[in-house]
């Protein structure tokens, strides 16, 4: 019988602790970045695939604001605040490519704690302020987030 050295709960707790710490460390720097120099990444697992009309761009989707999921509300707020862009990411490599191409000064990432942990580690040397908003329901499909928390993070300014 295999004994798991780090149960899933303790891993999730470690990811949560790390992402909370990083959010706190980067909050002030993030708040100083103008909205038009920020981009947002939402996970493709939040899409309601039964009705989603998002445009597939290969490694990511662009929200069509069809109203089928919460990404619609996030997309509208991103446009209202004049953010540079919102990408519905299919994976971490896509995020790296987009960041390299777009050169944002700040990023908002919506994801599970594991992906948030990975994003902080991926962008640590890029000098990009990152704020992470966790999913309230994770998994690989039909995930969810707290829209009030997303809005709070998106509107952060000094």
Chimera marker file (.cmm) of the C-alpha trace (Angstrom):
<marker_set name="trace">
<marker id="1" x="0.000" y="0.000" z="0.000" r="1" g="1" b="0" radius="0.5"/>
<marker id="2" x="1.298" y="3.437" z="-0.984" r="1" g="1" b="0" radius="0.5"/>
<marker id="3" x="1.273" y="6.106" z="1.649" r="1" g="1" b="0" radius="0.5"/>
<marker id="4" x="0.810" y="9.601" z="0.331" r="1" g="1" b="0" radius="0.5"/>
<marker id="5" x="3.511" y="11.810" z="1.784" r="1" g="1" b="0" radius="0.5"/>
<marker id="6" x="1.496" y="15.015" z="1.322" r="1" g="1" b="0" radius="0.5"/>
<marker id="7" x="-2.265" y="14.543" z="1.367" r="1" g="1" b="0" radius="0.5"/>
<marker id="8" x="-4.229" y="16.622" z="-1.126" r="1" g="1" b="0" radius="0.5"/>
<marker id="9" x="-5.597" y="18.855" z="1.659" r="1" g="1" b="0" radius="0.5"/>
<marker id="10" x="-2.116" y="19.812" z="2.863" r="1" g="1" b="0" radius="0.5"/>
<marker id="11" x="-0.997" y="20.544" z="-0.717" r="1" g="1" b="0" radius="0.5"/>
<marker id="12" x="-3.996" y="22.785" z="-1.260" r="1" g="1" b="0" radius="0.5"/>
<marker id="13" x="-3.287" y="24.527" z="2.053" r="1" g="1" b="0" radius="0.5"/>
<marker id="14" x="0.336" y="25.106" z="0.963" r="1" g="1" b="0" radius="0.5"/>
<marker id="15" x="-0.799" y="26.545" z="-2.400" r="1" g="1" b="0" radius="0.5"/>
<marker id="16" x="-3.343" y="28.773" z="-0.634" r="1" g="1" b="0" radius="0.5"/>
<marker id="17" x="-0.773" y="30.025" z="1.883" r="1" g="1" b="0" radius="0.5"/>
<marker id="18" x="1.732" y="30.772" z="-0.882" r="1" g="1" b="0" radius="0.5"/>
<marker id="19" x="-0.769" y="32.577" z="-3.122" r="1" g="1" b="0" radius="0.5"/>
<marker id="20" x="-2.180" y="34.603" z="-0.203" r="1" g="1" b="0" radius="0.5"/>
<marker id="21" x="1.342" y="35.682" z="0.733" r="1" g="1" b="0" radius="0.5"/>
<marker id="22" x="2.200" y="36.617" z="-2.861" r="1" g="1" b="0" radius="0.5"/>
<marker id="23" x="-1.051" y="38.571" z="-3.284" r="1" g="1" b="0" radius="0.5"/>
<marker id="24" x="-0.199" y="40.582" z="-0.160" r="1" g="1" b="0" radius="0.5"/>
<marker id="25" x="3.390" y="41.183" z="-1.270" r="1" g="1" b="0" radius="0.5"/>
<marker id="26" x="2.376" y="42.359" z="-4.745" r="1" g="1" b="0" radius="0.5"/>
<marker id="27" x="-0.849" y="44.256" z="-3.954" r="1" g="1" b="0" radius="0.5"/>
<marker id="28" x="0.709" y="47.708" z="-3.685" r="1" g="1" b="0" radius="0.5"/>
<marker id="29" x="2.767" y="47.329" z="-6.877" r="1" g="1" b="0" radius="0.5"/>
<marker id="30" x="-0.309" y="45.978" z="-8.684" r="1" g="1" b="0" radius="0.5"/>
<marker id="31" x="-2.469" y="48.903" z="-7.542" r="1" g="1" b="0" radius="0.5"/>
<marker id="32" x="0.006" y="51.382" z="-9.059" r="1" g="1" b="0" radius="0.5"/>
<marker id="33" x="-0.336" y="49.926" z="-12.569" r="1" g="1" b="0" radius="0.5"/>
<marker id="34" x="-2.887" y="51.710" z="-14.799" r="1" g="1" b="0" radius="0.5"/>
<marker id="35" x="-5.780" y="49.537" z="-15.958" r="1" g="1" b="0" radius="0.5"/>
<marker id="36" x="-4.737" y="49.804" z="-19.613" r="1" g="1" b="0" radius="0.5"/>
<marker id="37" x="-1.434" y="48.063" z="-18.794" r="1" g="1" b="0" radius="0.5"/>
<marker id="38" x="-3.120" y="45.076" z="-17.115" r="1" g="1" b="0" radius="0.5"/>
<marker id="39" x="-4.435" y="41.832" z="-18.589" r="1" g="1" b="0" radius="0.5"/>
<marker id="40" x="-6.717" y="39.190" z="-17.117" r="1" g="1" b="0" radius="0.5"/>
<marker id="41" x="-6.560" y="35.428" z="-17.464" r="1" g="1" b="0" radius="0.5"/>
<marker id="42" x="-9.670" y="33.365" z="-16.738" r="1" g="1" b="0" radius="0.5"/>
<marker id="43" x="-9.594" y="29.562" z="-16.948" r="1" g="1" b="0" radius="0.5"/>
<marker id="44" x="-11.362" y="27.803" z="-19.804" r="1" g="1" b="0" radius="0.5"/>
<marker id="45" x="-12.928" y="25.450" z="-17.251" r="1" g="1" b="0" radius="0.5"/>
<marker id="46" x="-15.248" y="28.308" z="-16.174" r="1" g="1" b="0" radius="0.5"/>
<marker id="47" x="-16.948" y="28.345" z="-19.573" r="1" g="1" b="0" radius="0.5"/>
<marker id="48" x="-20.397" y="26.816" z="-19.918" r="1" g="1" b="0" radius="0.5"/>
<marker id="49" x="-19.457" y="24.706" z="-22.935" r="1" g="1" b="0" radius="0.5"/>
<marker id="50" x="-23.109" y="23.931" z="-23.721" r="1" g="1" b="0" radius="0.5"/>
<marker id="51" x="-23.761" y="27.549" z="-24.720" r="1" g="1" b="0" radius="0.5"/>
<marker id="52" x="-20.344" y="29.204" z="-24.972" r="1" g="1" b="0" radius="0.5"/>
<marker id="53" x="-19.816" y="31.270" z="-28.118" r="1" g="1" b="0" radius="0.5"/>
<marker id="54" x="-16.215" y="32.251" z="-27.296" r="1" g="1" b="0" radius="0.5"/>
<marker id="55" x="-13.857" y="32.499" z="-30.247" r="1" g="1" b="0" radius="0.5"/>
<marker id="56" x="-11.191" y="29.775" z="-30.201" r="1" g="1" b="0" radius="0.5"/>
<marker id="57" x="-7.741" y="31.231" z="-30.895" r="1" g="1" b="0" radius="0.5"/>
<marker id="58" x="-5.759" y="28.034" z="-30.402" r="1" g="1" b="0" radius="0.5"/>
<marker id="59" x="-4.240" y="28.300" z="-26.915" r="1" g="1" b="0" radius="0.5"/>
<marker id="60" x="-6.986" y="30.570" z="-25.607" r="1" g="1" b="0" radius="0.5"/>
<marker id="61" x="-10.504" y="31.846" z="-26.189" r="1" g="1" b="0" radius="0.5"/>
<marker id="62" x="-11.854" y="35.382" z="-26.541" r="1" g="1" b="0" radius="0.5"/>
<marker id="63" x="-15.159" y="35.884" z="-24.729" r="1" g="1" b="0" radius="0.5"/>
<marker id="64" x="-18.101" y="36.628" z="-27.031" r="1" g="1" b="0" radius="0.5"/>
<marker id="65" x="-20.155" y="37.875" z="-24.068" r="1" g="1" b="0" radius="0.5"/>
<marker id="66" x="-22.931" y="35.376" z="-24.786" r="1" g="1" b="0" radius="0.5"/>
<marker id="67" x="-24.052" y="35.426" z="-21.152" r="1" g="1" b="0" radius="0.5"/>
<marker id="68" x="-23.600" y="31.699" z="-20.639" r="1" g="1" b="0" radius="0.5"/>
<marker id="69" x="-21.170" y="31.982" z="-17.706" r="1" g="1" b="0" radius="0.5"/>
<marker id="70" x="-19.534" y="34.399" z="-15.272" r="1" g="1" b="0" radius="0.5"/>
<marker id="71" x="-16.750" y="35.168" z="-17.726" r="1" g="1" b="0" radius="0.5"/>
<marker id="72" x="-19.328" y="37.346" z="-19.490" r="1" g="1" b="0" radius="0.5"/>
<marker id="73" x="-19.572" y="39.656" z="-16.455" r="1" g="1" b="0" radius="0.5"/>
<marker id="74" x="-15.788" y="39.668" z="-16.051" r="1" g="1" b="0" radius="0.5"/>
<marker id="75" x="-15.324" y="40.540" z="-19.736" r="1" g="1" b="0" radius="0.5"/>
<marker id="76" x="-17.751" y="43.446" z="-19.501" r="1" g="1" b="0" radius="0.5"/>
<marker id="77" x="-16.025" y="44.809" z="-16.393" r="1" g="1" b="0" radius="0.5"/>
<marker id="78" x="-12.583" y="44.446" z="-18.015" r="1" g="1" b="0" radius="0.5"/>
<marker id="79" x="-13.820" y="46.525" z="-20.975" r="1" g="1" b="0" radius="0.5"/>
<marker id="80" x="-15.535" y="49.078" z="-18.728" r="1" g="1" b="0" radius="0.5"/>
<marker id="81" x="-12.311" y="49.586" z="-16.743" r="1" g="1" b="0" radius="0.5"/>
<marker id="82" x="-10.268" y="49.783" z="-19.974" r="1" g="1" b="0" radius="0.5"/>
<marker id="83" x="-8.039" y="46.809" z="-19.238" r="1" g="1" b="0" radius="0.5"/>
<marker id="84" x="-5.695" y="45.792" z="-22.036" r="1" g="1" b="0" radius="0.5"/>
<marker id="85" x="-7.338" y="42.381" z="-22.552" r="1" g="1" b="0" radius="0.5"/>
<marker id="86" x="-9.055" y="39.305" z="-21.140" r="1" g="1" b="0" radius="0.5"/>
<marker id="87" x="-7.909" y="35.869" z="-22.232" r="1" g="1" b="0" radius="0.5"/>
<marker id="88" x="-9.672" y="32.618" z="-21.444" r="1" g="1" b="0" radius="0.5"/>
<marker id="89" x="-6.583" y="30.461" z="-21.122" r="1" g="1" b="0" radius="0.5"/>
<marker id="90" x="-6.349" y="26.793" z="-21.975" r="1" g="1" b="0" radius="0.5"/>
<marker id="91" x="-3.054" y="26.307" z="-20.123" r="1" g="1" b="0" radius="0.5"/>
<marker id="92" x="0.105" y="27.724" z="-18.580" r="1" g="1" b="0" radius="0.5"/>
<marker id="93" x="2.213" y="27.756" z="-21.752" r="1" g="1" b="0" radius="0.5"/>
<marker id="94" x="-0.375" y="29.987" z="-23.382" r="1" g="1" b="0" radius="0.5"/>
<marker id="95" x="-0.060" y="32.439" z="-20.510" r="1" g="1" b="0" radius="0.5"/>
<marker id="96" x="3.706" y="32.588" z="-20.978" r="1" g="1" b="0" radius="0.5"/>
<marker id="97" x="3.314" y="33.290" z="-24.705" r="1" g="1" b="0" radius="0.5"/>
<marker id="98" x="0.675" y="35.975" z="-24.211" r="1" g="1" b="0" radius="0.5"/>
<marker id="99" x="2.683" y="37.704" z="-21.486" r="1" g="1" b="0" radius="0.5"/>
<marker id="100" x="5.754" y="37.706" z="-23.713" r="1" g="1" b="0" radius="0.5"/>
<marker id="101" x="3.726" y="39.166" z="-26.608" r="1" g="1" b="0" radius="0.5"/>
<marker id="102" x="1.533" y="41.665" z="-24.711" r="1" g="1" b="0" radius="0.5"/>
<marker id="103" x="4.160" y="42.800" z="-22.149" r="1" g="1" b="0" radius="0.5"/>
<marker id="104" x="1.649" y="43.774" z="-19.453" r="1" g="1" b="0" radius="0.5"/>
<marker id="105" x="2.822" y="45.496" z="-16.287" r="1" g="1" b="0" radius="0.5"/>
<marker id="106" x="0.220" y="43.621" z="-14.242" r="1" g="1" b="0" radius="0.5"/>
<marker id="107" x="-1.833" y="40.442" z="-14.510" r="1" g="1" b="0" radius="0.5"/>
<marker id="108" x="-4.982" y="39.225" z="-12.774" r="1" g="1" b="0" radius="0.5"/>
<marker id="109" x="-5.237" y="35.461" z="-12.765" r="1" g="1" b="0" radius="0.5"/>
<marker id="110" x="-8.385" y="33.549" z="-11.901" r="1" g="1" b="0" radius="0.5"/>
<marker id="111" x="-7.651" y="29.880" z="-11.265" r="1" g="1" b="0" radius="0.5"/>
<marker id="112" x="-7.448" y="27.013" z="-8.813" r="1" g="1" b="0" radius="0.5"/>
<marker id="113" x="-4.824" y="27.341" z="-6.078" r="1" g="1" b="0" radius="0.5"/>
<marker id="114" x="-2.389" y="25.024" z="-7.887" r="1" g="1" b="0" radius="0.5"/>
<marker id="115" x="-2.494" y="27.113" z="-11.074" r="1" g="1" b="0" radius="0.5"/>
<marker id="116" x="-2.228" y="30.328" z="-9.050" r="1" g="1" b="0" radius="0.5"/>
<marker id="117" x="0.883" y="28.952" z="-7.347" r="1" g="1" b="0" radius="0.5"/>
<marker id="118" x="2.353" y="28.061" z="-10.748" r="1" g="1" b="0" radius="0.5"/>
<marker id="119" x="1.581" y="31.513" z="-12.178" r="1" g="1" b="0" radius="0.5"/>
<marker id="120" x="3.384" y="33.320" z="-9.355" r="1" g="1" b="0" radius="0.5"/>
<marker id="121" x="6.403" y="31.074" z="-9.882" r="1" g="1" b="0" radius="0.5"/>
<marker id="122" x="6.278" y="31.471" z="-13.686" r="1" g="1" b="0" radius="0.5"/>
<marker id="123" x="6.109" y="35.273" z="-13.564" r="1" g="1" b="0" radius="0.5"/>
<marker id="124" x="8.456" y="35.905" z="-10.614" r="1" g="1" b="0" radius="0.5"/>
<marker id="125" x="11.361" y="37.036" z="-12.815" r="1" g="1" b="0" radius="0.5"/>
<marker id="126" x="9.204" y="38.953" z="-15.305" r="1" g="1" b="0" radius="0.5"/>
<marker id="127" x="8.720" y="41.995" z="-13.022" r="1" g="1" b="0" radius="0.5"/>
<marker id="128" x="4.972" y="41.819" z="-13.542" r="1" g="1" b="0" radius="0.5"/>
<marker id="129" x="2.646" y="42.527" z="-10.632" r="1" g="1" b="0" radius="0.5"/>
<marker id="130" x="0.261" y="39.615" z="-10.230" r="1" g="1" b="0" radius="0.5"/>
<marker id="131" x="-2.960" y="39.274" z="-8.301" r="1" g="1" b="0" radius="0.5"/>
<marker id="132" x="-4.635" y="35.907" z="-7.980" r="1" g="1" b="0" radius="0.5"/>
<marker id="133" x="-8.338" y="35.248" z="-7.479" r="1" g="1" b="0" radius="0.5"/>
<marker id="134" x="-9.096" y="31.642" z="-6.506" r="1" g="1" b="0" radius="0.5"/>
<marker id="135" x="-11.880" y="29.548" z="-7.886" r="1" g="1" b="0" radius="0.5"/>
<marker id="136" x="-14.633" y="28.854" z="-5.350" r="1" g="1" b="0" radius="0.5"/>
<marker id="137" x="-15.350" y="25.547" z="-7.079" r="1" g="1" b="0" radius="0.5"/>
<marker id="138" x="-12.494" y="23.888" z="-8.874" r="1" g="1" b="0" radius="0.5"/>
<marker id="139" x="-12.071" y="20.804" z="-11.014" r="1" g="1" b="0" radius="0.5"/>
<marker id="140" x="-11.614" y="20.624" z="-14.750" r="1" g="1" b="0" radius="0.5"/>
<marker id="141" x="-15.137" y="21.637" z="-15.816" r="1" g="1" b="0" radius="0.5"/>
<marker id="142" x="-17.975" y="23.828" z="-14.541" r="1" g="1" b="0" radius="0.5"/>
<marker id="143" x="-15.711" y="25.729" z="-12.154" r="1" g="1" b="0" radius="0.5"/>
<marker id="144" x="-16.760" y="28.926" z="-10.409" r="1" g="1" b="0" radius="0.5"/>
<marker id="145" x="-15.384" y="32.070" z="-8.779" r="1" g="1" b="0" radius="0.5"/>
<marker id="146" x="-16.646" y="34.864" z="-6.559" r="1" g="1" b="0" radius="0.5"/>
<marker id="147" x="-17.535" y="37.773" z="-8.878" r="1" g="1" b="0" radius="0.5"/>
<marker id="148" x="-17.405" y="40.284" z="-6.030" r="1" g="1" b="0" radius="0.5"/>
<marker id="149" x="-13.822" y="39.240" z="-5.288" r="1" g="1" b="0" radius="0.5"/>
<marker id="150" x="-12.882" y="39.417" z="-8.973" r="1" g="1" b="0" radius="0.5"/>
<marker id="151" x="-14.361" y="42.922" z="-9.166" r="1" g="1" b="0" radius="0.5"/>
<marker id="152" x="-12.536" y="44.005" z="-5.996" r="1" g="1" b="0" radius="0.5"/>
<marker id="153" x="-9.197" y="42.851" z="-7.427" r="1" g="1" b="0" radius="0.5"/>
<marker id="154" x="-9.811" y="44.325" z="-10.877" r="1" g="1" b="0" radius="0.5"/>
<marker id="155" x="-10.620" y="47.730" z="-9.405" r="1" g="1" b="0" radius="0.5"/>
<marker id="156" x="-7.548" y="47.925" z="-7.124" r="1" g="1" b="0" radius="0.5"/>
<marker id="157" x="-5.830" y="51.300" z="-7.416" r="1" g="1" b="0" radius="0.5"/>
<marker id="158" x="-3.734" y="53.534" z="-5.219" r="1" g="1" b="0" radius="0.5"/>
<link id1="1" id2="2" r="1" g="1" b="0" radius="0.2"/>
<link id1="2" id2="3" r="1" g="1" b="0" radius="0.2"/>
<link id1="3" id2="4" r="1" g="1" b="0" radius="0.2"/>
<link id1="4" id2="5" r="1" g="1" b="0" radius="0.2"/>
<link id1="5" id2="6" r="1" g="1" b="0" radius="0.2"/>
<link id1="6" id2="7" r="1" g="1" b="0" radius="0.2"/>
<link id1="7" id2="8" r="1" g="1" b="0" radius="0.2"/>
<link id1="8" id2="9" r="1" g="1" b="0" radius="0.2"/>
<link id1="9" id2="10" r="1" g="1" b="0" radius="0.2"/>
<link id1="10" id2="11" r="1" g="1" b="0" radius="0.2"/>
<link id1="11" id2="12" r="1" g="1" b="0" radius="0.2"/>
<link id1="12" id2="13" r="1" g="1" b="0" radius="0.2"/>
<link id1="13" id2="14" r="1" g="1" b="0" radius="0.2"/>
<link id1="14" id2="15" r="1" g="1" b="0" radius="0.2"/>
<link id1="15" id2="16" r="1" g="1" b="0" radius="0.2"/>
<link id1="16" id2="17" r="1" g="1" b="0" radius="0.2"/>
<link id1="17" id2="18" r="1" g="1" b="0" radius="0.2"/>
<link id1="18" id2="19" r="1" g="1" b="0" radius="0.2"/>
<link id1="19" id2="20" r="1" g="1" b="0" radius="0.2"/>
<link id1="20" id2="21" r="1" g="1" b="0" radius="0.2"/>
<link id1="21" id2="22" r="1" g="1" b="0" radius="0.2"/>
<link id1="22" id2="23" r="1" g="1" b="0" radius="0.2"/>
<link id1="23" id2="24" r="1" g="1" b="0" radius="0.2"/>
<link id1="24" id2="25" r="1" g="1" b="0" radius="0.2"/>
<link id1="25" id2="26" r="1" g="1" b="0" radius="0.2"/>
<link id1="26" id2="27" r="1" g="1" b="0" radius="0.2"/>
<link id1="27" id2="28" r="1" g="1" b="0" radius="0.2"/>
<link id1="28" id2="29" r="1" g="1" b="0" radius="0.2"/>
<link id1="29" id2="30" r="1" g="1" b="0" radius="0.2"/>
<link id1="30" id2="31" r="1" g="1" b="0" radius="0.2"/>
<link id1="31" id2="32" r="1" g="1" b="0" radius="0.2"/>
<link id1="32" id2="33" r="1" g="1" b="0" radius="0.2"/>
<link id1="33" id2="34" r="1" g="1" b="0" radius="0.2"/>
<link id1="34" id2="35" r="1" g="1" b="0" radius="0.2"/>
<link id1="35" id2="36" r="1" g="1" b="0" radius="0.2"/>
<link id1="36" id2="37" r="1" g="1" b="0" radius="0.2"/>
<link id1="37" id2="38" r="1" g="1" b="0" radius="0.2"/>
<link id1="38" id2="39" r="1" g="1" b="0" radius="0.2"/>
<link id1="39" id2="40" r="1" g="1" b="0" radius="0.2"/>
<link id1="40" id2="41" r="1" g="1" b="0" radius="0.2"/>
<link id1="41" id2="42" r="1" g="1" b="0" radius="0.2"/>
<link id1="42" id2="43" r="1" g="1" b="0" radius="0.2"/>
<link id1="43" id2="44" r="1" g="1" b="0" radius="0.2"/>
<link id1="44" id2="45" r="1" g="1" b="0" radius="0.2"/>
<link id1="45" id2="46" r="1" g="1" b="0" radius="0.2"/>
<link id1="46" id2="47" r="1" g="1" b="0" radius="0.2"/>
<link id1="47" id2="48" r="1" g="1" b="0" radius="0.2"/>
<link id1="48" id2="49" r="1" g="1" b="0" radius="0.2"/>
<link id1="49" id2="50" r="1" g="1" b="0" radius="0.2"/>
<link id1="50" id2="51" r="1" g="1" b="0" radius="0.2"/>
<link id1="51" id2="52" r="1" g="1" b="0" radius="0.2"/>
<link id1="52" id2="53" r="1" g="1" b="0" radius="0.2"/>
<link id1="53" id2="54" r="1" g="1" b="0" radius="0.2"/>
<link id1="54" id2="55" r="1" g="1" b="0" radius="0.2"/>
<link id1="55" id2="56" r="1" g="1" b="0" radius="0.2"/>
<link id1="56" id2="57" r="1" g="1" b="0" radius="0.2"/>
<link id1="57" id2="58" r="1" g="1" b="0" radius="0.2"/>
<link id1="58" id2="59" r="1" g="1" b="0" radius="0.2"/>
<link id1="59" id2="60" r="1" g="1" b="0" radius="0.2"/>
<link id1="60" id2="61" r="1" g="1" b="0" radius="0.2"/>
<link id1="61" id2="62" r="1" g="1" b="0" radius="0.2"/>
<link id1="62" id2="63" r="1" g="1" b="0" radius="0.2"/>
<link id1="63" id2="64" r="1" g="1" b="0" radius="0.2"/>
<link id1="64" id2="65" r="1" g="1" b="0" radius="0.2"/>
<link id1="65" id2="66" r="1" g="1" b="0" radius="0.2"/>
<link id1="66" id2="67" r="1" g="1" b="0" radius="0.2"/>
<link id1="67" id2="68" r="1" g="1" b="0" radius="0.2"/>
<link id1="68" id2="69" r="1" g="1" b="0" radius="0.2"/>
<link id1="69" id2="70" r="1" g="1" b="0" radius="0.2"/>
<link id1="70" id2="71" r="1" g="1" b="0" radius="0.2"/>
<link id1="71" id2="72" r="1" g="1" b="0" radius="0.2"/>
<link id1="72" id2="73" r="1" g="1" b="0" radius="0.2"/>
<link id1="73" id2="74" r="1" g="1" b="0" radius="0.2"/>
<link id1="74" id2="75" r="1" g="1" b="0" radius="0.2"/>
<link id1="75" id2="76" r="1" g="1" b="0" radius="0.2"/>
<link id1="76" id2="77" r="1" g="1" b="0" radius="0.2"/>
<link id1="77" id2="78" r="1" g="1" b="0" radius="0.2"/>
<link id1="78" id2="79" r="1" g="1" b="0" radius="0.2"/>
<link id1="79" id2="80" r="1" g="1" b="0" radius="0.2"/>
<link id1="80" id2="81" r="1" g="1" b="0" radius="0.2"/>
<link id1="81" id2="82" r="1" g="1" b="0" radius="0.2"/>
<link id1="82" id2="83" r="1" g="1" b="0" radius="0.2"/>
<link id1="83" id2="84" r="1" g="1" b="0" radius="0.2"/>
<link id1="84" id2="85" r="1" g="1" b="0" radius="0.2"/>
<link id1="85" id2="86" r="1" g="1" b="0" radius="0.2"/>
<link id1="86" id2="87" r="1" g="1" b="0" radius="0.2"/>
<link id1="87" id2="88" r="1" g="1" b="0" radius="0.2"/>
<link id1="88" id2="89" r="1" g="1" b="0" radius="0.2"/>
<link id1="89" id2="90" r="1" g="1" b="0" radius="0.2"/>
<link id1="90" id2="91" r="1" g="1" b="0" radius="0.2"/>
<link id1="91" id2="92" r="1" g="1" b="0" radius="0.2"/>
<link id1="92" id2="93" r="1" g="1" b="0" radius="0.2"/>
<link id1="93" id2="94" r="1" g="1" b="0" radius="0.2"/>
<link id1="94" id2="95" r="1" g="1" b="0" radius="0.2"/>
<link id1="95" id2="96" r="1" g="1" b="0" radius="0.2"/>
<link id1="96" id2="97" r="1" g="1" b="0" radius="0.2"/>
<link id1="97" id2="98" r="1" g="1" b="0" radius="0.2"/>
<link id1="98" id2="99" r="1" g="1" b="0" radius="0.2"/>
<link id1="99" id2="100" r="1" g="1" b="0" radius="0.2"/>
<link id1="100" id2="101" r="1" g="1" b="0" radius="0.2"/>
<link id1="101" id2="102" r="1" g="1" b="0" radius="0.2"/>
<link id1="102" id2="103" r="1" g="1" b="0" radius="0.2"/>
<link id1="103" id2="104" r="1" g="1" b="0" radius="0.2"/>
<link id1="104" id2="105" r="1" g="1" b="0" radius="0.2"/>
<link id1="105" id2="106" r="1" g="1" b="0" radius="0.2"/>
<link id1="106" id2="107" r="1" g="1" b="0" radius="0.2"/>
<link id1="107" id2="108" r="1" g="1" b="0" radius="0.2"/>
<link id1="108" id2="109" r="1" g="1" b="0" radius="0.2"/>
<link id1="109" id2="110" r="1" g="1" b="0" radius="0.2"/>
<link id1="110" id2="111" r="1" g="1" b="0" radius="0.2"/>
<link id1="111" id2="112" r="1" g="1" b="0" radius="0.2"/>
<link id1="112" id2="113" r="1" g="1" b="0" radius="0.2"/>
<link id1="113" id2="114" r="1" g="1" b="0" radius="0.2"/>
<link id1="114" id2="115" r="1" g="1" b="0" radius="0.2"/>
<link id1="115" id2="116" r="1" g="1" b="0" radius="0.2"/>
<link id1="116" id2="117" r="1" g="1" b="0" radius="0.2"/>
<link id1="117" id2="118" r="1" g="1" b="0" radius="0.2"/>
<link id1="118" id2="119" r="1" g="1" b="0" radius="0.2"/>
<link id1="119" id2="120" r="1" g="1" b="0" radius="0.2"/>
<link id1="120" id2="121" r="1" g="1" b="0" radius="0.2"/>
<link id1="121" id2="122" r="1" g="1" b="0" radius="0.2"/>
<link id1="122" id2="123" r="1" g="1" b="0" radius="0.2"/>
<link id1="123" id2="124" r="1" g="1" b="0" radius="0.2"/>
<link id1="124" id2="125" r="1" g="1" b="0" radius="0.2"/>
<link id1="125" id2="126" r="1" g="1" b="0" radius="0.2"/>
<link id1="126" id2="127" r="1" g="1" b="0" radius="0.2"/>
<link id1="127" id2="128" r="1" g="1" b="0" radius="0.2"/>
<link id1="128" id2="129" r="1" g="1" b="0" radius="0.2"/>
<link id1="129" id2="130" r="1" g="1" b="0" radius="0.2"/>
<link id1="130" id2="131" r="1" g="1" b="0" radius="0.2"/>
<link id1="131" id2="132" r="1" g="1" b="0" radius="0.2"/>
<link id1="132" id2="133" r="1" g="1" b="0" radius="0.2"/>
<link id1="133" id2="134" r="1" g="1" b="0" radius="0.2"/>
<link id1="134" id2="135" r="1" g="1" b="0" radius="0.2"/>
<link id1="135" id2="136" r="1" g="1" b="0" radius="0.2"/>
<link id1="136" id2="137" r="1" g="1" b="0" radius="0.2"/>
<link id1="137" id2="138" r="1" g="1" b="0" radius="0.2"/>
<link id1="138" id2="139" r="1" g="1" b="0" radius="0.2"/>
<link id1="139" id2="140" r="1" g="1" b="0" radius="0.2"/>
<link id1="140" id2="141" r="1" g="1" b="0" radius="0.2"/>
<link id1="141" id2="142" r="1" g="1" b="0" radius="0.2"/>
<link id1="142" id2="143" r="1" g="1" b="0" radius="0.2"/>
<link id1="143" id2="144" r="1" g="1" b="0" radius="0.2"/>
<link id1="144" id2="145" r="1" g="1" b="0" radius="0.2"/>
<link id1="145" id2="146" r="1" g="1" b="0" radius="0.2"/>
<link id1="146" id2="147" r="1" g="1" b="0" radius="0.2"/>
<link id1="147" id2="148" r="1" g="1" b="0" radius="0.2"/>
<link id1="148" id2="149" r="1" g="1" b="0" radius="0.2"/>
<link id1="149" id2="150" r="1" g="1" b="0" radius="0.2"/>
<link id1="150" id2="151" r="1" g="1" b="0" radius="0.2"/>
<link id1="151" id2="152" r="1" g="1" b="0" radius="0.2"/>
<link id1="152" id2="153" r="1" g="1" b="0" radius="0.2"/>
<link id1="153" id2="154" r="1" g="1" b="0" radius="0.2"/>
<link id1="154" id2="155" r="1" g="1" b="0" radius="0.2"/>
<link id1="155" id2="156" r="1" g="1" b="0" radius="0.2"/>
<link id1="156" id2="157" r="1" g="1" b="0" radius="0.2"/>
<link id1="157" id2="158" r="1" g="1" b="0" radius="0.2"/>
</marker_set>
